[in-house]
Amino acid sequence: MSHTTYNKMWAEAQEALNGLLQREIEDKSLKPQKDHITVFQTLATFYIKYVQIFCNLETVYDQIVHPQKRLVIRQVLEGVMGRILELKNEMVELENSEFHYFDDILQDLKLSPEHIEIPIPRYFIKEKVKVLREREKILAQILINSGLQDIKPKKYVKPLPLEEVIRVIQISERARQGRLRATFMKQIYLEEKRERQARLQGVKGPNLDAAALRIQKVWRGFTQWKKTVKMREEEMIFLGMNPPPQFQRISASVARVHNVETKRREVQGRHETEYKKALVSIKTHLREIEGPDIKESLQDQIRQWFIECRHITGKFPDYPNEEEGGSTAIFSQKTPDQVAAELAAKEEAAAVKKKPKEKGKKEKKKKKGKEKGKGKEQKGKTATEEEEGWKMAPSNFLPIMEEGNNQYKDIWQNRDERWNFLQEYDPELIKEEKRKEVEEEIRVQVDELMRQELKNLKLAVDREKDKKRKKGKKGGKKKKKKGKKKKKEKDLTPDRTIDSLYKELVEEGLLIKPKTAKLSDYVGEYSYLGTTLRQVDIEPMPSLTDVRQLIALYGILPLGSQAVHEKAPLVKALLLAGPTGVGKKMLVHALCTETGANLFNLSASNIAGKYPGKSGLQMMLHMVFKVAKQLQPSVIWIGDAEKTFYKKVPKSEKEMEPKRLKKNLPKILKSLKAEDRVLVVGTTQRPFDADLQPFCKVYKKILLIPRPDYASRFVLWKHIILQNGGAVTKSLSISCLAKVSDGFTQGHIVYAVQTVLSERRLRQMTNKPLTAAEFLSSLARQDPVYKEEEETYKVWYAKTPLGKARARALLEGEEVGKGKGKGKDKGGKKGGKKGKKKKK
């Protein structure tokens, strides 16, 4: 695809964004909405449209090679990402559920579920490839040195002399010829034996006509069967039941597109380095050529200001301090009269400060009384607002998007770029940007010179003595603010470097190497009946696609972008709960792979016996979180998270001390700030064994991962078989496998496929294609997830804060519905009675 295609794509995305921003501004002025369904539909529509813009902008940012355009796109892209997270948060608060279903809205907008798939920005990894490679090397080296990673020894092959090689070839060739001779002799012997038996029995020779007829019969049957099979295949392709043959192989055009994309990324890198060099060279060039003129014009303007102020006030003005902005305060479009008024106001303020402090105390008391009254009024207001209805919450990302949108309109929308075919940097734009920086630098120098000049003028004309203000006297003293001082965290390792801490954590097995797993490998199908089931008050089980979406929203997007993490709704801890084999650990590894995050393992089994005692535990947690913050993004994984919050510790696990982190974990989570891209992820198979209240205080975001449904199993079987080197043919019924494997998880399916597809079986596949029956024996050896077990997870989730809120909201909705029904019935009865009276 060409530059113009991506520029057009960017223009369309900006146009769509501009329309959405206008709608958001209009919605702010509207009255609060009371209808729950309309509120959700407006939020969902905004969410879907923002996701579409996000997909387009991500593609554009990945492929556009112009460095200055990419800066604007990046700003808008991060704004859109943040706004998606804000809308998601609003939907969660509105529906009291982490999972939302948009099938009816998608149908209205004529979109498929693929259109709302959250893309993972490629720049998360691309921009720090070198850092990640270096980190991988260091980690591997530490593991090898400590003996935690086994080095596979290279097999030494002894070279053979030429004579020995010739002898080996001769032996093998003679053996081959001997085998061929033996088979040939066997055939001759069998033929002679057959003839001898025929002579003894007196059987006549073969009838040639009968033989020819039989051959014709078999051949015609075979050709007709081949035609029938071909016709059936064509019919299935026409009906859309089978994919066409060209779908099985990669087309040349797709391969060409991939090559072009990689080349564009190379050009992108070159243009980026050229742009960075140009920023420095153009700045120095401007300083050399335009610097003297800027300096002279600034000095002339300041001198003019001196004269005008003296003409109005009768004396030279005081030069603004550096804190006040220096000469920038002078040139903030103020006339000398305004400057004089400001000086008079300052003098009055100084006189007011000298008055006794008693008045100040009285005023404070009055203020406190007013504040209390205001607080009551505000409480009343919030209560009335809640009664009135829902209104969109203020956004942190709308100003960012508006700024980016305005930049696009002002600079890029109608810019003539016919001269810039290669899409290199625009020097004029750099000059505009750097001219301001140069002017600011020169202004600081000019301020120093003009302050001295002003002092000289005052001495010469006004004969004023230069009185230096001594610091530390009454005027210079700053009042200390009252209030509790925030305790700074003690650094338990001030003398140690991050590298040494990193090495120690790796050696102790607390910092581990994540497995390479992409989020796209977590395969599943979309739930198409979610909205329909909710309308009938049935809570649907979330699909695997919904789980994948939430991992991208709560984990990958905030960890990947610092700007998004700082301003988006903060998620410090995430819990993945579900039966064995649903892919909880895989999702943790996918989080690290997609964002390039470090992985720390604080599972109860992993920290058992390490850093004993209270001080040891504090030191361990301090080291882990210090390294995690310094080398962010970081994921802190706590496997079997329920063990940390056990109701009662089993006797077999008492020595392990599973509840070591119970008290310290909430404190550490409180200390995490918006700037720290650190996410605590817990995984659990038995969440019902934990004490619910402290468990939910730590893990405020809980994702219940279900076993896969039929649609997801169908996709899974196909994906896993192909991933392990198998081939899906007509003899293999995927739908049969999906139906039979009801209750089995992804882990069970993977195990079944890997046991069947051995090296020997893969070699036989060309002659002997796979069948569904082969997988059943390995699948039957495993225990499925029964409905009773799934129900226990549902019951436990209903006890969590969000589950309770959801149940409460549903009950309230039912009561409101019943109340309306009763009201109608009463009205009907009253009407009837009145009617009877009139008849009398």
Secondary structure as UniProt FT lines:
FT   HELIX           3..29
FT   HELIX           36..63
FT   HELIX           67..95
FT   HELIX           103..109
FT   HELIX           113..116
FT   HELIX           123..126
FT   TURN            127..128
FT   HELIX           129..145
FT   TURN            146..147
FT   HELIX           162..201
FT   HELIX           208..239
FT   HELIX           245..247
FT   HELIX           252..289
FT   HELIX           291..313
FT   TURN            322..325
FT   HELIX           326..328
FT   TURN            329..333
FT   HELIX           336..353
FT   HELIX           358..388
FT   HELIX           398..407
FT   HELIX           408..412
FT   TURN            413..414
FT   TURN            418..419
FT   TURN            421..422
FT   HELIX           427..457
FT   HELIX           458..462
FT   TURN            471..472
FT   TURN            474..476
FT   TURN            494..495
FT   HELIX           498..507
FT   TURN            508..509
FT   STRAND          511..512
FT   HELIX           519..521
FT   HELIX           530..535
FT   TURN            536..537
FT   HELIX           544..551
FT   HELIX           552..556
FT   HELIX           557..560
FT   HELIX           562..567
FT   STRAND          573..577
FT   TURN            580..581
FT   HELIX           584..595
FT   STRAND          598..601
FT   HELIX           604..607
FT   TURN            608..609
FT   HELIX           613..630
FT   STRAND          634..639
FT   HELIX           641..645
FT   HELIX           651..656
FT   TURN            658..663
FT   HELIX           664..671
FT   TURN            674..675
FT   STRAND          678..684
FT   HELIX           687..689
FT   HELIX           692..698
FT   STRAND          701..704
FT   HELIX           710..723
FT   TURN            724..725
FT   TURN            730..731
FT   HELIX           734..740
FT   TURN            741..743
FT   HELIX           746..756
FT   HELIX           759..764
FT   TURN            765..767
FT   HELIX           773..780
FT   HELIX           787..798
FT   HELIX           801..839
//
